[in-house]
Amino acid sequence: MLDDLWFCMKMWTRFRTYQPYPVTPRSVLKWLYQFNYVERRALRKAAIRLSFVTEKVFARDMLDRNSALLKKLKTSGVQLSNIIYVSIGDAGSSSHAVLNLIRDQALLQSLGCRLVDGRSYDAIHKITDSLGQGVIIYGDDFAGTGEQFCLEQEQLSNYVVGNFAHYYLVHTACEEAMLKIDGNGVVPWQHAIHAKNVRPLHENSTILTAEERACLTQLCLKIGKSKKGSLGYGDLATSIVFYKNTPDNVPRIFRGDSSQKSFRGLVPRTTDLPKPRFA
């Protein structure tokens, strides 16, 4: 019991600023006590390895990496007016939020840099055609498999005219994403790499014993109700949580089920929470 209480306080201290869902000692205890003693012991061991990126740390890291990239480009002779920041995904996506943060706090427009919505193909064609050369910087918070970014970047690149280098400014990228993005002709410019061996439920990790990992993997299957996605999208079994949301690559054991009715999550992502009711 003392181990459980210590664990609850530790998780609350770490995740108390998680925005989509209030994490309290009580909510952690409710999550933990959905499982039996043996399962709880393995869960505590795995959950203590979850990383949390606060809003303040996220902003600092992204601004530092952006500043380092601009310095590198300036040293290479690239003019700030020839740098285009491009968002990926729909309006309201994490990419848009990241670039809005950098735009406002790094004063990008005052520097002469340009910002374009990645879905505005006509605007991308027009700007790149007028410049002829330069650098395109994509921004986001997390790269899991890298598949979605590469698909959108390939589509967007069809409208780029001239000679442009491509960079992907991202807070954290999985090993798998690094390989895919780099292979797509885009330079990953990340704050951190999320290695396979730091993810407790990943088969390349030795954080858990084989028995403990098998136990938690079976629980993920039970919660997810199917093998697909039970360890997170792409079976990446990631173990990083951001203040605004949990990536969909995180295993179900930490996120709970899609409605939080059968299995409550420790840090459910926004799409896992019940839809709000309106009067």
C-alpha positions in Angstrom: 0.0 0.0 0.0 2.8 2.4 0.8 4.4 1.7 -2.6 1.1 2.6 -4.3 0.7 5.8 -2.3 4.3 6.9 -3.1 3.7 6.1 -6.7 0.5 8.1 -6.8 2.2 11.2 -5.4 5.1 10.8 -7.8 2.7 10.6 -10.8 0.7 13.5 -9.6 3.8 15.6 -9.2 4.9 14.8 -12.7 1.6 15.1 -14.6 -0.4 17.6 -12.6 -0.3 20.2 -15.4 -1.5 17.7 -18.0 -4.3 19.7 -19.7 -6.8 17.2 -21.3 -7.5 15.4 -18.1 -6.9 16.3 -14.4 -4.2 14.0 -12.9 -4.5 13.8 -9.1 -3.4 11.3 -6.5 -7.0 10.0 -6.5 -7.2 9.6 -10.3 -3.8 7.8 -10.3 -5.0 5.5 -7.5 -8.2 4.7 -9.4 -6.2 3.9 -12.5 -3.8 1.7 -10.6 -6.5 -0.2 -8.7 -8.2 -1.4 -11.9 -5.5 -4.1 -11.9 -4.4 -6.9 -9.5 -1.3 -6.9 -7.4 1.1 -8.5 -9.9 -0.1 -6.2 -12.7 0.2 -3.2 -10.5 3.8 -4.0 -9.7 4.7 -4.1 -13.4 2.6 -1.0 -14.1 4.4 1.0 -11.5 7.7 0.0 -12.9 6.6 0.9 -16.4 4.8 4.2 -15.6 7.6 5.6 -13.6 9.5 5.7 -17.0 6.9 7.9 -18.7 8.4 11.3 -19.6 6.3 14.5 -19.4 7.1 17.7 -21.3 5.6 20.7 -19.6 4.4 23.8 -21.4 7.3 25.9 -20.2 9.9 23.3 -21.1 8.3 22.7 -24.5 8.4 26.4 -25.4 12.0 26.8 -24.3 13.2 23.7 -26.2 11.4 24.7 -29.4 12.7 28.2 -29.3 16.2 27.1 -28.6 16.2 24.6 -31.5 14.6 27.2 -33.8 17.3 29.8 -32.9 20.1 27.2 -33.5 18.6 26.4 -36.9 18.4 30.1 -37.9 22.0 30.6 -36.9 23.1 27.6 -38.9 21.2 28.8 -42.0 22.5 32.4 -41.6 26.1 31.0 -41.4 25.4 29.1 -44.6 24.4 32.3 -46.3 20.6 31.9 -46.3 18.7 35.2 -46.0 15.9 35.2 -43.4 13.5 36.5 -46.1 14.1 33.3 -48.0 13.0 31.1 -45.1 9.4 29.7 -45.2 7.8 28.1 -42.2 5.1 25.6 -43.3 2.5 24.0 -41.1 1.4 20.4 -41.7 -2.1 19.0 -41.2 -5.5 20.6 -40.7 -6.0 23.9 -39.0 -5.8 23.4 -35.2 -3.2 20.6 -35.6 -0.2 20.4 -33.4 1.9 21.7 -36.3 -0.1 24.9 -36.5 0.2 25.4 -32.7 3.9 24.9 -32.7 4.5 27.4 -35.5 2.1 29.9 -33.9 4.2 29.6 -30.8 7.5 30.2 -32.6 6.0 32.9 -34.8 4.9 34.9 -31.7 7.8 34.3 -29.4 10.6 34.4 -31.9 9.1 37.3 -33.8 9.5 35.5 -37.1 7.5 38.0 -39.2 9.6 40.9 -37.8 12.7 39.0 -38.9 11.3 38.7 -42.4 10.6 35.0 -42.4 7.4 33.8 -44.1 4.7 31.5 -42.8 2.4 29.4 -45.0 -0.4 26.9 -44.3 0.8 23.6 -45.8 -2.6 23.0 -47.3 -2.4 26.3 -49.3 -0.7 24.8 -52.3 -1.3 27.9 -54.5 0.4 30.1 -51.9 3.4 27.7 -51.6 3.7 27.7 -55.4 3.6 31.4 -55.7 6.0 32.2 -52.8 8.6 29.6 -53.9 8.4 30.7 -57.5 9.0 34.3 -56.5 12.0 33.5 -54.3 13.6 30.8 -56.5 15.6 29.4 -53.7 15.8 29.1 -49.9 14.7 26.9 -47.0 11.4 25.4 -46.0 10.9 24.6 -42.3 8.1 22.4 -41.1 7.2 22.4 -37.4 5.6 19.9 -35.0 5.8 18.6 -31.5 6.2 14.9 -32.0 7.1 12.5 -34.8 6.2 8.8 -34.2 6.4 6.7 -37.4 6.9 9.7 -39.6 4.4 8.4 -42.1 1.9 11.2 -41.9 4.5 13.9 -42.2 6.2 12.3 -45.2 2.8 11.8 -47.0 1.9 15.4 -46.6 5.4 16.7 -47.3 5.6 14.7 -50.5 2.2 16.1 -51.7 3.3 19.7 -50.8 6.7 19.4 -52.5 4.9 19.0 -55.8 4.1 22.7 -55.6 7.5 23.9 -54.6 9.3 25.8 -57.4 13.0 26.3 -57.3 15.9 25.1 -55.2 14.8 24.7 -51.5 16.3 22.7 -48.6 13.8 21.1 -46.3 14.0 20.9 -42.5 11.7 19.4 -39.9 11.7 21.3 -36.7 10.3 19.0 -34.0 10.5 18.6 -30.3 10.9 14.8 -30.1 11.2 12.2 -32.9 11.2 8.4 -32.6 14.1 6.5 -34.1 11.7 5.1 -36.7 10.6 8.6 -37.8 14.2 9.9 -38.0 15.0 7.2 -40.6 11.9 7.8 -42.6 12.1 11.6 -42.6 15.7 11.7 -43.5 15.1 9.2 -46.3 12.5 11.6 -47.7 15.0 14.2 -48.3 14.1 16.3 -45.2 16.6 17.1 -42.5 15.3 16.2 -39.0 16.0 19.1 -36.6 14.8 17.7 -33.3 15.3 18.5 -29.7 15.4 14.9 -28.6 15.3 11.4 -30.1 12.9 8.9 -28.5 14.9 5.7 -28.5 13.3 2.3 -28.5 15.2 1.1 -25.4 13.7 3.8 -23.2 10.1 2.6 -23.9 9.1 0.0 -21.3 6.7 -1.9 -23.5 8.9 -2.0 -26.6 10.5 -5.3 -27.4 13.9 -3.6 -27.7 13.7 -2.4 -24.1 15.1 -4.2 -21.0 13.4 -2.0 -18.5 10.8 -4.7 -17.8 11.4 -8.5 -17.6 10.0 -10.6 -20.4 7.2 -11.7 -18.1 6.3 -8.2 -17.0 6.2 -6.9 -20.6 4.1 -9.9 -21.7 1.7 -9.2 -18.8 1.2 -5.5 -19.7 1.0 -6.3 -23.4 -1.9 -8.6 -22.8 -3.6 -5.9 -20.7 -3.1 -3.5 -23.7 -4.8 -6.0 -26.0 -7.7 -6.4 -23.5 -8.2 -2.6 -23.2 -7.8 -2.0 -27.0 -10.0 -5.0 -27.8 -7.7 -5.8 -30.8 -4.0 -6.1 -31.6 -4.1 -3.1 -33.9 -3.0 0.0 -32.0 -3.0 -1.6 -28.5 0.7 -0.7 -28.1 0.0 2.6 -29.8 -0.1 3.5 -33.5 2.5 1.6 -35.4 3.2 -0.6 -32.3 5.8 2.0 -31.2 4.9 1.7 -27.5 6.2 5.2 -26.9 6.5 6.6 -23.4 6.4 10.4 -23.8 3.5 12.7 -22.9 3.1 16.4 -23.8 1.3 18.9 -21.7 -1.4 19.4 -24.4 -1.9 15.8 -25.3 -0.6 12.2 -25.3 0.6 10.9 -28.7 -1.5 8.1 -30.2 1.7 5.9 -30.2 1.4 5.5 -26.4 0.1 2.1 -25.3 -3.5 1.6 -24.2 -2.5 0.7 -20.7 -1.6 4.4 -20.1 -4.4 5.9 -22.2 -7.3 3.7 -21.2 -10.0 2.7 -23.7 -11.6 5.0 -26.3 -14.5 6.1 -23.9 -12.9 5.7 -20.5 -15.8 3.5 -19.5 -14.3 0.0 -19.3 -10.7 1.1 -18.5 -9.7 4.4 -17.1 -6.4 5.9 -18.4 -3.6 7.5 -16.5 -3.1 10.2 -19.2 -5.8 9.7 -21.8 -5.4 11.7 -25.0 -8.2 14.1 -26.1 -9.7 11.5 -28.5 -9.9 8.9 -25.7 -12.1 11.1 -23.5 -15.9 11.0 -23.7 -17.5 13.6 -25.9 -18.9 16.5 -23.9 -22.7 16.8 -23.7 -24.3 20.1 -24.6 -27.7 21.3 -23.3 
